[in-house]
Amino acid sequence: MAETAKALFKEIAPAHKQPHGKVTVVGVGQVGMACAYSILQQVSDAILG
């Protein structure tokens, strides 16, 4: 299985040392709104200070 993953996925750029703070949710249907709500719940402490 690990060999299959290596064959399918190839690193095209090194990982960033610092994570980005931007998230894009594509679609505003039920799934998109659920994702946006979940993300806001997870980062609400950071948003409110």
N, C-alpha and C positions, 0 to 999 in steps of 0.2 A: 504494500500500500504506500509506503514511504517513497518507493521508487516511482510510482505513478504520480504522486504529488510533485516530486521533483521534475518529472517530465512535463507536467501540465503548467506548473507555475515557475516563472523565471523572474528573478529580481531585476528590475529595470533601473532602479535608483536606490541609493542607500536610504535607510529609514531616518526620519528627522529625529534629532535629539530632543527637541521640545515639541510637545503635542500642540496641534492647532486648536483654536477655540471656535472654529466655524463649522456649522453643520447645515447641509442643504437637504430639505425634505422635498422630494419630487412627488407631486400628486397631492390632492386635497380631499381624496375620498376617505372612507372610514379607516383604511390602513394608514394612510399618510397622516391623518389627524391623530390616530393612536400613537404613531411613532413620535410625532411632535410633542404630544402631551407627556409621553414617557420620558423623553429627553429633558423637557422642562422640569419635570418632577425630580429628575436626578441632579440637575444643576441649580435648583431653586435656592439652595443655601448660598451659592456663589453669586447669584444674581442679586439677592436681597442684601448681601453684605455680611 
